[in-house]
Structure formats: structure tokens, C-alpha cells
């Protein structure tokens, strides 16, 4: 998410537009006075009220206000109150404050969701519905939901984007990174250089309606089927984050959805048994994808938006370092924050997750393991692209790092994107869902994940 939208706020504008029309009448409503204050005297009075009525429930509100106001006097005065009562001294390093806060039990006021609704409605009126009267409909910590700096769909999704055949995609070089998807024989390539500017595409591939969600901050591209039990969900980018992972929203209910699980986490859709099916996606190069899929289609540069779609431009600074823009409650150092892992979670073992270091897989090009009762093999080709299949009871002993495997009976199997095919009997073995992620983002979503490195 970008910070440029934050910079549009001056304190004068912020204080004038923010007013709490629906705050309940408890002691946390003293923040209404600070938000409505227009003069130094009014600011001082409001801060004195906060100081005199201090509660640890004030901490999340204080941090969210510090993240928005750009007036030094207001910020410094509120920070002084916060540091004095918490006995912490993180200054204006908000990530440090949040890390400290999130490593304590959640302690929020009974109207905290309403606080967020009334605060953020003035940035985007659509934000109000995300939180309004929804405190009891939250499956995640509300104080871990941070604004990412953009309005709803401020990073515009590509909806039914224009596609080109491979020969017409002259803008792409063979070493450009693409995210490859094949469904029912329909192969598509979504270049990272384009998708990083949009973070989501909505498309129909092989007759299946999908939403491909790209969380640039946590390094995940996950295609989801958008129809479940006869209901079609229209998804978009909410503008908010949870543990540095973008939250989606659905158009009908404005519920917030976890990108890494495909589940609603705030709003009326929670606890309805809703979990979108996630599909496989290959992170590879354009040259390699095109070689395997000469009939592939690929995104056109004609997206309807003006962006610099050159390779490596979007999020260049973020991708080139290990520093985080938005932190999480964890600091696991088994791998670097942005080391790519192959992320595995299967329907047959819903409560177990596995992360495999992609550098490990480059050395172990045929890798066999299981999650719960679900056996799997990972094939890593010469380009470093990973693919995951269900071997069932077949024991594979070799892989040529391209398209052919051999089992322990000497039988050859052909690698196809959606399946492995026995060259003698034409028996097939199905693909399993997989995607990549940055280690820190995957671990934040699944702290109990196993790691192989």
C-alpha cells in the first residue's frame, strides 16, 4: 500500500472533517473532543480530559490518531500522554508501538469498532460500513487492522482485463516474472510488472470465475474461485491491512476478508462456513511459461490506467530490502522477512500448514512429503518454478527438471500443468493448490506453520 494518500491530510482538514456522530457515551468519547478541536486551547482541554480519564483501552485509539494527524503539536502532546501512562518510549515509531501492543492481550473499548467506523469514514465513506456495529462480528483483533493509505479500490483491480496472445506480447522480455495459471486447458500469464500496480485481477479462466489477489507487501498471489455454493462474490481491495496482509472486501456486505485464507474475518459473513477455494499459481519467467504454453494469453499493457509498467518499477524500494512497511506481532528470524517460501495448505488437512524455502527446493528438485494424510510432491524446474502434485501411492524416484518423471517401476510420467500423466496407461495424478509468499507474511498468518529450509 502507498503512503501518498496519508500526506494529503493536514491537521486542519483532519480535525474539521472528523466528527464522531455515533460514539457511545463512555469514557473513550473524550477522543471526540480531541478530533473536533480547532484551536490550541481546545486541543489542550481535550488532551487534559484524556490524561485525567486514562485507560489502557485508549492505547489503540491514540496510535490510530497518531498515524493520521500531521500537526506536530497535537501529535507530540498526545504522544507525551501515551508514553507517560504506558511507561513506553517508542517516540513516533508506530511499528514499534504496535508490536508492543499486539504482544499483549487485546484490550479495547466496547465501542472500538464504532471508533474506527467514525474515524475512517472521513477518508472514504465506504469505510464506515466495514466497522459500523460490527464489533461482535470480528474474528481477528480489531486493533491489528491498520489503514494502508488508500481508499477502497484505490489500488484499482483489473476486472476482465484485455489479454494478448503470446506473439503479440512484444513488451515482455523472457526474464520478466509472470504468475501463470491454467484452468481446463486455458493458460494465462499475469506479469508481475503489471499486477504489482493493481494487486488484484478478476477474470474468467477456463470457464471458471476467479479473483487473483496479489498482496505485494507479503509476496502472495492467490487465485480464488469466486463462486461458492451458488453465491458469487464480487471482491475488491479494502484499503486496510491485517498483519501486513491486504484485506479484501465483498461488494454486497462490505465484509472484510483475509487474503491468505479466503475467509471473511469482519462483518456479517463471519461464522457462515465460507471459505473460497484457492487454486494453483506458478511463479516463473515469461520465457519459460511461453515455452510450456505457446497458446497462452497474457495481460495487455492497455489496462485503462496510466502506470509505469516497466519490469521492477512497482514497489522497487520495498522489494529490494528486507525492511517492512507494516509490521506484524512476530519477529521470527529463521528466514529473512522477504525470503520466498512455497506455501502449502490443503483441504484434507485444514489446520496444518507448511512453508518450504524456495532455495531449498532449488537444490531438492524432486521433494516428497505429506501434510496430515495428504501426500505431495514438489517439482522444481530449471527456472526455479515450483509445481505440486498428489502422488497418491506412486513413488517417484527421479525428475529431469523439466517435463518427465520416473517412478520406482521405471514408468515415465509426463508433467502437465494440471496433472501428471502416465505415459503407458494415461493414468493421471492431480495438481494440489500452492502459491508463494514472503516468510514473514506467511508466518504472521499461520504462526504454527512448519518450516523446511
C-alpha positions as CSV (number, residue, x, y, z in Angstrom):
1,X,0.0,0.0,0.0
2,X,1.2,3.5,-0.7
3,X,1.7,6.3,1.7
4,X,0.9,9.2,-0.7
5,X,-2.7,9.4,0.4
6,X,-1.7,10.0,4.0
7,X,0.3,13.1,3.0
8,X,-2.8,14.8,1.7
9,X,-4.0,15.2,5.3
10,X,-3.2,18.4,7.2
11,X,-4.3,18.7,10.8
12,X,-6.8,21.5,9.9
13,X,-8.5,19.3,7.4
14,X,-8.3,16.3,9.6
15,X,-9.8,18.0,12.6
16,X,-12.6,19.6,10.6
17,X,-13.8,16.6,8.7
18,X,-13.6,14.1,11.6
19,X,-16.6,14.1,13.9
20,X,-18.0,11.3,15.9
21,X,-21.7,11.1,15.2
22,X,-22.2,7.6,16.6
23,X,-19.8,7.2,19.5
24,X,-21.3,5.6,22.6
25,X,-21.3,7.7,25.8
26,X,-18.5,6.0,27.6
27,X,-15.2,7.5,28.8
28,X,-13.4,6.8,25.5
29,X,-15.6,9.5,23.9
30,X,-13.1,12.0,25.2
31,X,-11.3,11.4,21.9
32,X,-14.2,13.1,20.2
33,X,-13.1,16.3,21.9
34,X,-9.6,16.0,20.5
35,X,-10.7,15.2,17.0
36,X,-13.2,18.1,16.9
37,X,-10.7,20.6,18.5
38,X,-9.7,23.5,16.2
39,X,-7.6,25.7,18.5
40,X,-4.6,25.1,20.7
41,X,-6.8,25.8,23.7
42,X,-9.4,23.2,22.6
43,X,-6.6,20.7,22.0
44,X,-5.2,21.2,25.4
45,X,-8.6,20.8,27.0
46,X,-9.2,17.5,25.1
47,X,-5.8,16.2,26.0
48,X,-6.3,17.0,29.7
49,X,-9.6,15.0,29.6
50,X,-7.8,12.0,28.0
51,X,-5.0,12.3,30.6
52,X,-7.4,12.6,33.5
53,X,-9.6,9.7,32.4
54,X,-6.8,7.5,31.1
55,X,-7.5,3.8,30.4
56,X,-5.4,1.2,28.7
57,X,-8.3,1.0,26.3
58,X,-7.1,4.4,25.0
59,X,-3.9,2.9,23.5
60,X,-5.3,1.7,20.2
61,X,-7.2,4.9,19.6
62,X,-4.1,7.0,20.4
63,X,-2.0,5.1,18.0
64,X,-4.5,5.4,15.2
65,X,-4.8,9.1,15.7
66,X,-1.0,9.4,15.8
67,X,-0.9,7.6,12.4
68,X,-3.2,10.2,10.8
69,X,-2.6,13.6,12.3
70,X,0.2,15.7,10.8
71,X,0.1,18.5,13.3
72,X,3.3,18.3,15.4
73,X,1.8,20.0,18.5
74,X,-1.2,17.6,18.6
75,X,1.0,14.6,17.9
76,X,3.7,15.4,20.4
77,X,1.2,16.3,23.1
78,X,-0.8,13.0,22.6
79,X,2.5,11.1,22.4
80,X,3.5,12.6,25.8
81,X,0.3,11.4,27.4
82,X,0.7,8.0,25.8
83,X,4.3,7.5,26.9
84,X,3.7,8.7,30.5
85,X,0.8,6.3,31.1
86,X,2.3,3.3,29.3
87,X,5.8,3.9,30.5
88,X,7.0,3.1,27.0
89,X,9.2,5.3,24.9
90,X,9.0,4.4,21.2
91,X,8.5,8.0,20.1
92,X,6.9,8.3,16.7
93,X,8.0,4.8,15.6
94,X,4.4,3.4,15.2
95,X,5.5,-0.1,14.1
96,X,7.3,-0.4,17.5
97,X,4.2,0.8,19.3
98,X,2.0,-1.7,17.5
99,X,4.5,-4.5,18.0
100,X,4.4,-3.9,21.8
101,X,0.6,-3.5,21.8
102,X,-0.1,-6.7,19.8
103,X,2.1,-8.8,22.1
104,X,-0.4,-8.1,25.0
105,X,-3.9,-9.4,25.3
106,X,-6.4,-7.3,23.3
107,X,-7.9,-4.6,25.5
108,X,-10.3,-2.4,23.5
109,X,-13.3,-0.3,24.5
110,X,-16.8,-1.6,23.8
111,X,-17.2,1.0,21.1
112,X,-13.8,0.5,19.4
113,X,-15.3,-0.7,16.1
114,X,-17.5,2.3,16.1
115,X,-14.5,4.5,16.8
116,X,-12.9,3.1,13.7
117,X,-16.0,3.5,11.6
118,X,-16.4,7.1,12.6
119,X,-12.7,7.9,12.2
120,X,-12.2,6.4,8.8
121,X,-15.5,7.4,7.2
122,X,-13.9,10.8,6.6
123,X,-11.2,9.2,4.5
124,X,-13.6,7.2,2.4
125,X,-17.4,7.0,3.2
126,X,-17.3,3.3,2.3
127,X,-15.0,2.6,5.2
128,X,-17.8,3.2,7.7
129,X,-19.6,0.0,6.8
130,X,-16.5,-2.1,7.4
131,X,-16.8,-1.5,11.1
132,X,-20.2,0.0,11.9
133,X,-21.9,-2.1,14.6
134,X,-19.6,-5.0,13.8
135,X,-17.5,-5.4,16.9
136,X,-19.2,-8.7,17.7
137,X,-18.6,-9.8,14.1
138,X,-14.8,-9.8,14.2
139,X,-12.8,-13.0,14.0
140,X,-9.5,-11.1,14.3
141,X,-8.1,-8.4,16.6
142,X,-9.6,-5.1,15.6
143,X,-6.6,-3.2,16.8
144,X,-4.5,-5.2,14.3
145,X,-6.5,-3.8,11.4
146,X,-4.4,-0.9,10.1
147,X,-5.2,1.5,7.3
148,X,-2.9,1.0,4.3
149,X,-3.0,4.6,3.0
150,X,-5.5,4.2,0.1
151,X,-9.3,4.4,-0.4
152,X,-11.4,1.4,-1.3
153,X,-10.0,0.1,-4.6
154,X,-7.6,3.0,-4.6
155,X,-5.2,0.4,-6.0
156,X,-7.5,-0.4,-8.8
157,X,-8.2,-4.1,-9.5
158,X,-8.1,-5.2,-13.2
159,X,-11.6,-6.5,-13.9
160,X,-11.9,-8.7,-17.1
161,X,-8.7,-7.2,-18.4
162,X,-7.6,-7.2,-22.0
163,X,-5.4,-10.2,-23.0
164,X,-2.9,-10.8,-25.8
165,X,-1.7,-13.9,-27.5
166,X,2.0,-14.7,-26.8
167,X,3.3,-13.4,-30.1
168,X,1.6,-10.1,-29.6
169,X,3.1,-9.5,-26.2
170,X,6.3,-7.9,-27.5
171,X,6.6,-5.7,-24.4
172,X,7.7,-8.6,-22.3
173,X,11.2,-9.9,-22.1
174,X,11.9,-13.6,-21.5
175,X,13.3,-13.0,-18.0
176,X,10.2,-11.0,-16.8
177,X,8.4,-12.5,-13.8
178,X,4.9,-13.8,-14.5
179,X,2.3,-15.6,-12.5
180,X,1.0,-18.4,-14.5
181,X,-2.5,-20.1,-14.2
182,X,-4.0,-22.9,-16.2
183,X,-7.6,-24.0,-15.7
184,X,-9.3,-26.5,-18.0
185,X,-6.6,-26.0,-20.6
186,X,-6.8,-22.2,-20.6
187,X,-3.4,-20.9,-19.8
188,X,-2.9,-17.3,-18.7
189,X,0.1,-15.2,-17.7
190,X,-0.2,-12.2,-15.4
191,X,3.1,-10.3,-15.4
192,X,4.3,-9.0,-12.0
193,X,5.3,-5.7,-13.6
194,X,1.6,-5.0,-14.3
195,X,-0.1,-6.8,-11.4
196,X,2.0,-5.1,-8.7
197,X,0.3,-1.8,-9.6
198,X,-3.2,-3.3,-9.3
199,X,-2.9,-6.1,-6.7
200,X,-6.0,-7.9,-7.9
201,X,-7.5,-9.2,-11.1
202,X,-11.0,-10.6,-11.7
203,X,-11.2,-12.8,-14.7
204,X,-12.8,-15.9,-16.2
205,X,-10.2,-18.6,-16.9
206,X,-11.2,-21.9,-18.5
207,X,-14.9,-21.1,-17.8
208,X,-14.2,-20.5,-14.0
209,X,-14.7,-17.1,-12.4
210,X,-11.7,-16.2,-10.3
211,X,-10.1,-13.4,-8.4
212,X,-6.4,-13.3,-8.3
213,X,-5.2,-11.5,-5.2
214,X,-1.7,-10.1,-5.1
215,X,-0.6,-8.8,-1.7
216,X,2.6,-7.1,-2.7
217,X,3.6,-6.5,1.0
218,X,3.6,-10.2,1.9
219,X,4.5,-11.5,-1.5
220,X,1.5,-13.7,-2.2
221,X,-0.5,-14.2,-5.4
222,X,-3.5,-16.4,-4.7
223,X,-6.3,-17.2,-7.3
224,X,-9.6,-17.9,-5.7
225,X,-12.8,-19.3,-7.2
226,X,-15.3,-16.5,-6.5
227,X,-18.4,-18.7,-6.6
228,X,-19.3,-20.8,-3.5
229,X,-22.5,-22.8,-3.0
230,X,-24.2,-20.9,-5.7
231,X,-23.2,-17.5,-4.4
232,X,-20.9,-15.3,-6.5
233,X,-18.7,-12.9,-4.5
234,X,-17.5,-9.6,-6.1
235,X,-14.2,-8.9,-4.3
236,X,-12.1,-5.8,-4.1
237,X,-9.2,-4.1,-2.2
238,X,-10.5,-2.8,1.1
239,X,-7.7,-0.3,1.8
240,X,-6.9,-2.0,5.1
241,X,-4.3,-4.5,6.3
242,X,-4.1,-7.2,8.8
243,X,-0.6,-8.3,9.8
244,X,0.8,-6.6,6.7
245,X,-1.6,-8.6,4.5
246,X,-4.2,-6.8,2.5
247,X,-7.8,-7.4,3.4
248,X,-10.4,-7.8,0.7
249,X,-14.0,-6.8,0.8
250,X,-17.1,-8.1,-0.9
251,X,-19.4,-5.7,-2.6
252,X,-22.7,-6.9,-1.2
253,X,-22.0,-6.9,2.5
254,X,-18.7,-5.0,2.7
255,X,-17.3,-7.7,5.0
256,X,-13.6,-7.8,5.3
257,X,-11.8,-11.0,4.1
258,X,-8.4,-12.5,4.9
259,X,-6.4,-12.8,1.7
260,X,-4.4,-15.7,2.8
261,X,-7.3,-17.9,3.9
262,X,-10.1,-16.8,1.7
263,X,-12.4,-16.3,4.7
264,X,-14.4,-13.4,5.9
265,X,-13.0,-12.0,9.2
266,X,-15.1,-9.0,10.0
267,X,-18.8,-8.5,9.1
268,X,-22.0,-10.4,8.7
269,X,-20.4,-13.2,6.6
270,X,-18.2,-14.5,9.5
271,X,-19.1,-17.9,11.0
272,X,-21.1,-18.8,7.9
273,X,-18.7,-21.6,6.9
274,X,-17.5,-19.5,4.0
275,X,-14.0,-20.3,2.6
276,X,-13.2,-19.7,-1.0
277,X,-11.3,-22.4,-2.9
278,X,-7.8,-21.4,-3.7
279,X,-6.1,-22.6,-6.8
280,X,-2.5,-23.2,-8.0
281,X,-0.3,-20.4,-9.4
282,X,3.2,-20.8,-10.8
283,X,5.7,-18.0,-10.3
284,X,8.1,-18.3,-13.3
285,X,9.5,-16.3,-16.2
286,X,7.7,-15.3,-19.3
287,X,10.1,-17.2,-21.5
288,X,9.6,-20.4,-19.5
289,X,5.8,-20.1,-19.3
290,X,5.6,-19.3,-23.0
291,X,7.8,-22.3,-23.9
292,X,5.5,-24.6,-21.9
293,X,2.3,-22.9,-23.0
294,X,2.7,-21.4,-26.6
295,X,-1.0,-20.8,-26.8
296,X,-1.1,-18.8,-23.5
297,X,-2.7,-15.4,-23.3
298,X,-1.1,-12.6,-21.3
299,X,-2.2,-9.3,-19.9
300,X,-2.1,-6.3,-22.3
301,X,-0.5,-3.0,-21.3
302,X,-3.8,-1.4,-22.2
303,X,-5.3,-1.7,-18.7
304,X,-7.2,1.5,-18.7
305,X,-4.8,3.0,-16.2
306,X,-1.6,5.1,-16.6
307,X,1.3,3.5,-14.8
308,X,5.0,2.8,-15.4
309,X,4.7,-0.9,-16.2
310,X,8.4,-1.5,-16.7
311,X,9.9,-4.5,-15.1
312,X,10.9,-3.9,-11.4
313,X,9.4,-0.4,-11.1
314,X,6.4,-1.0,-8.8
315,X,7.5,-1.3,-5.2
316,X,11.1,-1.2,-6.2
317,X,12.4,0.0,-2.9
318,X,10.2,-2.4,-0.9
319,X,11.2,-5.4,-2.8
320,X,14.9,-4.5,-2.8
321,X,15.3,-4.6,1.0
322,X,14.2,-6.8,3.9
323,X,12.6,-3.9,5.8
324,X,8.8,-4.0,6.3
325,X,6.4,-1.2,5.6
326,X,3.8,-2.5,8.1
327,X,4.9,-4.9,10.8
328,X,3.3,-7.9,12.4
329,X,3.2,-9.2,16.1
330,X,6.1,-11.6,15.3
331,X,9.8,-11.4,14.7
332,X,10.7,-14.9,13.5
333,X,14.3,-14.9,12.2
334,X,14.5,-18.5,10.9
335,X,14.4,-16.9,7.5
336,X,14.8,-13.3,6.3
337,X,11.5,-11.5,6.2
338,X,11.1,-11.5,2.5
339,X,12.6,-14.8,1.7
340,X,10.2,-16.6,-0.6
341,X,8.7,-19.8,0.6
342,X,6.3,-22.3,-1.1
343,X,3.1,-22.1,0.9
344,X,1.1,-25.2,1.3
345,X,-2.3,-25.8,2.9
346,X,-4.6,-28.5,1.7
347,X,-8.3,-29.1,2.1
348,X,-7.5,-32.5,3.5
349,X,-5.5,-31.0,6.4
350,X,-7.2,-27.6,7.0
351,X,-5.4,-27.0,10.4
352,X,-1.9,-27.7,9.2
353,X,0.4,-25.5,7.1
354,X,3.8,-26.0,5.7
355,X,6.3,-23.5,4.4
356,X,9.3,-24.7,2.2
357,X,12.2,-22.3,1.5
358,X,12.4,-21.9,-2.3
359,X,16.2,-22.0,-2.1
360,X,15.9,-25.5,-0.5
361,X,13.7,-26.6,-3.4
362,X,16.1,-25.4,-6.0
363,X,18.6,-27.9,-4.6
364,X,15.9,-30.6,-4.0
365,X,14.1,-30.6,-7.3
366,X,12.0,-33.7,-6.5
367,X,10.8,-33.3,-3.0
368,X,8.3,-35.7,-1.3
369,X,6.5,-35.2,2.0
370,X,3.0,-35.1,3.5
371,X,0.7,-32.8,5.5
372,X,-1.5,-34.8,7.7
373,X,-2.6,-37.7,5.5
374,X,-2.1,-35.7,2.3
375,X,1.0,-36.8,0.4
376,X,2.5,-34.4,-2.0
377,X,5.5,-33.9,-4.3
378,X,7.1,-30.6,-5.3
379,X,8.8,-30.4,-8.7
380,X,11.2,-27.5,-9.3
381,X,12.3,-26.9,-12.8
382,X,15.4,-25.3,-14.2
383,X,13.9,-21.8,-14.0
384,X,13.2,-22.3,-10.2
385,X,9.4,-22.6,-10.7
386,X,7.6,-25.0,-8.3
387,X,4.7,-27.3,-9.0
388,X,2.9,-29.5,-6.5
389,X,1.0,-32.8,-7.2
390,X,-0.7,-35.6,-5.3
391,X,1.3,-38.8,-5.9
392,X,-1.2,-41.0,-4.3
393,X,0.6,-44.3,-3.9
394,X,3.1,-43.7,-6.7
395,X,6.8,-43.5,-5.6
396,X,8.7,-41.2,-7.9
397,X,12.4,-41.6,-7.9
398,X,13.7,-39.1,-10.5
399,X,12.7,-35.9,-12.3
400,X,14.6,-34.4,-15.3
401,X,13.9,-30.8,-14.0
402,X,11.7,-30.2,-17.0
403,X,8.8,-32.4,-18.0
404,X,9.4,-36.1,-17.2
405,X,9.4,-38.1,-14.0
406,X,10.2,-41.7,-13.4
407,X,8.6,-43.9,-10.8
408,X,10.1,-46.8,-8.9
409,X,8.9,-49.2,-11.5
410,X,10.6,-47.4,-14.3
411,X,7.4,-45.9,-15.7
412,X,7.7,-42.4,-17.2
413,X,5.2,-39.7,-16.3
414,X,4.6,-36.5,-18.2
415,X,4.3,-33.2,-16.4
416,X,1.2,-31.3,-17.4
417,X,0.2,-28.1,-15.6
418,X,-2.9,-29.6,-14.2
419,X,-1.8,-33.2,-13.7
420,X,0.9,-35.8,-14.1
421,X,0.2,-38.3,-16.9
422,X,1.3,-41.9,-17.0
423,X,2.8,-42.3,-20.5
424,X,1.8,-46.0,-20.7
425,X,-1.7,-46.2,-19.1
426,X,-2.6,-42.5,-19.3
427,X,-3.5,-42.6,-15.6
428,X,-3.4,-39.1,-14.1
429,X,-2.4,-37.6,-10.8
430,X,-3.9,-34.2,-9.9
431,X,-2.3,-31.0,-9.0
432,X,-2.6,-29.6,-5.5
433,X,-3.1,-25.9,-4.6
434,X,0.0,-23.9,-3.8
435,X,1.5,-20.4,-4.1
436,X,4.5,-18.5,-2.9
437,X,4.7,-16.0,-0.1
438,X,7.3,-14.0,1.9
439,X,8.2,-15.8,5.0
440,X,7.2,-13.1,7.4
441,X,3.7,-12.7,5.8
442,X,3.0,-16.5,5.9
443,X,4.3,-16.9,9.4
444,X,2.1,-13.9,10.6
445,X,-1.0,-15.6,9.2
446,X,-0.1,-19.1,10.4
447,X,2.3,-18.8,13.4
448,X,2.2,-22.5,14.0
449,X,3.3,-23.3,10.5
450,X,6.1,-25.9,10.0
451,X,9.1,-24.7,8.0
452,X,11.5,-26.7,5.9
453,X,14.7,-24.9,4.9
